[in-house]
Amino acid sequence: MASVEERLSALEAQVAALTGRETAVGSVAAPDADVYWALQGLKERLPDVSTGALLYTGTVQIADQRLDWQYGHTIDEVLGDDWTALAGTLSALAHPVRLRLLREVLGGRHGTAELAAIEGLGTTGQLHHHLRQLAAAGWLRSAGRGRWTVPGERVVPLLVILAAARR
């Protein structure tokens, strides 16, 4: 069941959509600050980009690691890429067990034995298959001796993909 905050946020988004007003649901802004402060900064930095740009950024505390990350791309760069080359990276995320593994590793379970003890992840062979798939796509990195980590440079992109997939 969704928390009260999640339900309220969803309700606010629905009201905004019905009234035709866009809001930055979940944005981090100081009281009385411009809700679109990051967007405004992006526009100021890229005045000559006619087709636009996108920016995603995050600050994440995971275990004892603080990650601050920012990506920016022009729309021409994104539209000009070969999207088919991204299929492997995205398809690695398209399995419930793999998503669960990523969440568990981010949550502090790094060892293969710890992960194998989680109910519902399949056999040891299946677990190793999923770990290899995630590692091949760059979502996991072997830390040696049966230990896994989500590379720091992949944490914010992973969370952005998950946030974008929410409805």
Secondary structure by P-SEA (a helix, b strand, c coil): cccaaaaaaaaaaaaaaaaccccccccccccccccaaaaaaaaaacccccccbbbbbbccccccbbbbbbbbbcaaaaaacccccaaaaaaaaccaaaaaaaaaaaaccccaaaaaaccccccaaaaaaaaaaaaaacccccccccbbbccccaaaaaaaaaaaacc
